[in-house]
């Protein structure tokens, strides 16, 4: 009985590992693996935001009330954007990176 249980566990582990490996290969074939290696960074200095690792994506600026107040296209590997915003707190989102900022 114990032997049968061990074989069942090993078989299930092998079965679950195959789709994950296939999915990884599928991502690498599409070139997405290269994008995942370079993390997106946001550096804020006053009203200037420097974004790196997000070429081709959009910077979305949202107020704390949830209203989108600005959207910027990121066209270079490292881009500086001057935010034309009034004083207040905002949420910046690029890809899966989200930062809260305070403009003074």
Residue, then its C-alpha position, 0 to 999 in steps of 0.5 A: x500500500x505504501x509503495x503504491x502511494x509513493x508511486x502515485x505521488x511521483x507520477x503526479x509530480x512528474x505530470x504537474x512538472x511537464x506543463x510548467x516546462x512546456x509553458x516556459x519554452x513557449x514564453x522563451x520562443x516568443x521572446x518574452x523571457x528577455x523582457x522578464x530578465x530586465x526589471x522595471x525601475x521607477x525613480x522619482x525626483x520632485x516632478x521628474x520620473x526616470x523609468x528604465x526597462x519599460x520600453x514600449x509600455x505606458x506610464x499611467x498616472x492615477x489620482x487617489x480617487x481612482x481617476x486616470x490623470x495622465x498617460x505617457x508612452x515610454x519609447x526608450x530603455x531609460x526615459x525621463x518624464x516631467x510630470x505636469x501635476x498639481x500637488x497631491x498623492x498619485x499612483x504610478x503604474x508601468x507594467x506590473x510595477x506600481x508606486x505611490x508618489x507625493x508631488x509637493 
